[in-house]
């Protein structure tokens, strides 16, 4: 069964900490995405990558960075965590081919205190 | 800017009945794809159904079907014979066709929480 795996289901971090959220897919997908999900706002795109070492900003990149050193792994980095980054973070991957939807990970609920 | 709007934050339906979730979108593209995703309490997002804009026939997957009105930019999801396991948040999503500079990004609506009551 194909999978997108997020390293943590729940995470609690302190304000100012550097936080790494890891995502690994085993489907050889070109595209990988990081979204945050907040009540009433749906899913908002933070960053995405369509190839190794390639990255593009999404709609809300401020306060985040990403790394994609290998095709299967896409990391989201919170350089200095703040309380307004408390959220659900969803990783997804897809083929570059037209019309494909995403395969999602099961999400990381991050709380910054 | 392309946007997706789900105007019903919450809905409920009795088990075995039919419910329709609304979705509208805004785009100047002619070719695109539309999706409905389901997110149950387990949080795992699952693809429910997919529609290609150039196909006039509405997509159907078992108890799930869509009413795609391209001119009205409307893409509603109908769930027939609702089951308790359909309780979830449902997201409508839009993806422009490749070739318009898009690399596969999906644009999501705000979500509709559906409660199926016994």
Interface residues (C-beta under 8 A of the other chain):
Chain A: X31 X33 X35 X40 X41 X42 X43 X44 X45 X48 X50 X56 X58 X88 X90 X92 X94 X95 X96 X97 X98 X99 X100 X101 X102 X104 X106 X107
Chain B: X4 X6 X9 X33 X35 X37 X42 X43 X44 X45 X46 X47 X50 X52 X91 X93 X95 X97 X98 X103 X104 X105 X106 X108 X109 X110 X111
